[in-house]
Amino acid sequence: MSTELTESAVPPPTEHSAAPSRRTFIATTTAVGGAVVAGGLMTGPAALAAETGAAEAPPSSRVSLTVNGKRHALTVDNRTSLLDLLREHLDLPGSKKGCNAGACGACTVLVDGRRVNSCLTLAVRLEGAEVTTVEGLADGDGLHPLQQAFIEQDAFQCGYCTPGQIMSGVGCIQEGHTGSADEIREWMSGNICRCGCYVKIVRAVEQTAHGK
Amino acid sequence: MSPQPQAAVGAPLTRVDGRLKVTGKATYAAEHDIEGVVHAVIVDSTIGRGRITGIDTRAALAQPGVIKVISHLNAPRLVYRGNPESIDPPGNKQLRIFQDDKVLFHGQPVAVVVATTLETAQHAASLVKVRYDATKSSTDMASAPAGEPVNYARGDADKAFASAAVRLDVTYQQPRAHHNAMEPHATIARWDGDKLTLWDKTQWPVGTQKDVAAQFGIPNDSVRIIAPFVGGGFGSAIRAWPHIATAAIAARETGRPVKLVLSRKQMYFGTGYRPAYEYRVRLGSDRRGRVSAMVQHLKSETSTYENFTEGVLHAGQMVYNAPNVRQDYRTVPLDVNTPVWMRGPGFATAAFAVESAMDELAHKLGIDPIELRLRNEPEEDPSNGLPFSTRRLRECLATGAREFGWSRRNPKPRSTRDGDWLIGTGMAIGIMDVPRMPAQARVRLDADGTALVEAATSDMGPGTYTSQAQVAADALGLTMRNVTFRLGDSTMPPTPPHGGSMTMAMVGSAVQDGCDTVRKQAIKLAVEDERSPLYGADAGNVVVRGGRLHVKDNPARGETYGQLLTRNNRTHLEVLGSYTPGETRFSMYSYSVTFAEVAVDARLGLVRVRRMLGVYDAGRIISPKLADSQALGGQVGGIGAALLEHTVTDHRDGRIVNADLANYMVPVNADIPDLRAIFLDGGDDRKADPIGVKGLGEVVHIGVAPAIANAVFHATGRRVRELPITVEALL
């Protein structure tokens, strides 16, 4: 058993060691600012074919979009959701995957100022879009007032739904759905918090909306 | 020793990790940036029982980017030597991943696809064609045979019941429920030679480490678990479920770091759940409400390969002072995956049955439900004769009744209306035992006046980072700013599972011990150091405040840790603190009373919770702001259990039909009114542990569902004995 383990734990085949990591990909994006290929696809069909014996890469498309003020021109797998683009390719895991089916709201981001479930949004349809994630909400070291209110009201426990709650709360406030606690509850009900922090989420949104 | 001034403990502080969480910078299991990581997706069985007769991987392997498909046909044979410290059901009978062709339940992992991108792995997993020889699966507890019972008896309960003046014989049904923490279970596995690192969602890094080492037959210290943030658990992340070994197998077989994230659907059969129960209660009492007999028959589901049981019998034995009690508890093996503890494990289940039955008895007798409880309140634990470490249920009841306005209640059911809505109030007691396990914590005080405290515990949400730092700050006499608490790494000192409400009490006691020792070492160094202003002072009369040691009644005479350590050429002081539970002669439980007001639409049967109050005897409250959040969260979970949550199985093939967050309903914001929590003052229970904490996370959830069910009865006059209480039950 232990022999088997040692043998099978040898370093990976070399053709992939040349593949760029997510970090080098990001660096490339920053440096060039032009057309690069997202994630593992940049290994190219040739490298993949050498390993699997397969021929064609999956259909992909070019898209350019702005995320948190930074422009990205990318070639993405057509199947890639905005959420997976953010989490797996752009090194922005602040947006969370809770259900990947639009039922929990953990993936909520702003697209052109509107709150959307990024897990249900294909990246390829976001040509020219402006995306704001929780990582882009603070102004340098200064937290967005809703982020600050979440801390003060203790509006989270595990924190996993929190980025989605905050982005949804920003949307809720911008939409003006903060006339009463009941209205906030209604308009924040697309975001599940399993730790059960709803009472304090409502207080945090109220505090921010009314500048308390 | 002079007691240290209390500054941080008991202060309503905000979370020390709050900024990380609100900026998206807290790193959960799937978010660690591991160089060269590839993606794995599990293929689940589509039959409920049988054998795999063939697996066609050609279409999957033809996808560009697919690296490997692993199944029992090509997986390595694992060792499964058993982990003697495991908290799994006994017998080392866990599901053995990819070790043979047997399918034991619908959704069992039968293969895993590894590919360079997530999209490719997901698509390729859908292309794996598995052929089965399916046999009929058995998933319905009502029609399957039960095993041998676990029994408890005192007095002669059957005889006492037969001769009781007032008798109640009722059966309660509770459904299977899933934790559904927001973060899906996820593991990144990387082998470096024969060393395995797992970035994993776990409530017990050291437990997962030893379980995985046992599965692979390698030394414990060849496995390292890293879990700095856990996106909720509620019990689901307390065992090392099969996907963890799957990720490790995939990483070993491909020579790559592998990321494996369960889909929401896969969490319904890839991790555990609260088992379904049938709980029959027979209560006998005299006409004044003195309960003379409690006969209880319990039945719960388990898997065919492991016998899962939990602490479901305590409540029926010791909440009330009945002289005659008999219980039998059977499990029913089904073609399902194994259940696991879920918030308030066993105790929440028992509370629904026992507290509903007490409410029924109160109604039958025409006695107020609170008064009925007071008439049956024991002076010592009736199950073992032990004195209680603390039991302040009478205070909980009195405080709750006053704050909730119980005296305004018209006892007659269906007597209060608000337009179309029938209004009702109800209450229920919750208890949770205080399990005790050893814990350790390393404390390092540096010459710059900062301290680092480490323990291999978790923070799935209660605020371990913050509350442990509060304990350390006071014990060391430092400000919170100068104390850092780290957790979530199996190389740190071992702790109990982050569950059973043990973390604050056990880890906190170890932190207290380590910090006390460091402080005493520093004081000793000072009073024996001729160059110290504290030279010759009575060590027992020196306290530390804001990092400065001084004589208690003469603050001018003293110096800082930094001055002391630097002058003595010490870079730091370091100690391994520990907590080891000794023999106890006390019965130790946390207690709660939950009050609920509901409105039920008279024509539509809709139930809305209008307000709720919990009163808690949970021992000392270290971090009141965070405790308040935890209590309200427990109430929200209870609203879910009472009104919404129910895992539904199609018994034709064992498929779970609502394995998602749209059809398995959990409370959303609009379901939750203002909630309130009260912690009894002066809660220290030093008989329970050195820092006087009994535990909070479970007891705040226990008793919520029956309080709501009792309120629904009061509102409507309809007694619903099956959870969740749906519209259909009230039409």
Interface residues (C-beta under 8 A of the other chain):
Chain A: M1 S2 E4 L5 T6 S8 A9 V10 P11 P12 P13 H16 S17 A19 S21 R22 R23 G39 G40 L41 T43 P45 L48 A49 E51 T52 G53 A54 A55 E56 A57 P58 D77 R79 T80 D84 R87 E88 D91 L92 P93 G94 S95 K96 K97 G98 C99 N100 A101 A103 C104 A106 T133 V134 E135 L137 A138 L143 Q147 Q148 F150 I151 E152 D154 F156 Q157 C158 G159 Y160 C161 T162 P163 I166 I184 R185 E186 M188 S189 G190 N191 I192 C193 R194 C195 G196 C197 Y198 V199 K200 I201 V202
Chain B: T14 R15 D17 G18 R19 L20 K21 V22 T23 G24 K25 A26 T27 Y28 A30 E31 D33 E35 G36 V38 L61 A62 Q63 P64 G65 V66 I67 P76 R77 V79 T116 T117 L118 E119 T120 Q122 H123 H179 N180 A181 M182 E183 P184 W191 D192 G193 D194 F216 G217 I218 F229 V230 G231 G232 G233 F234 R252 E253 T254 G255 R256 V261 S263 R264 M460 G461 P462 G463 K625 L626 D628 S629 Q630 L632 G633 G634 Q635 V636 G637 D660 L661 A662 V666 P667 V668 N669 A670 D671 I672 D674 L675
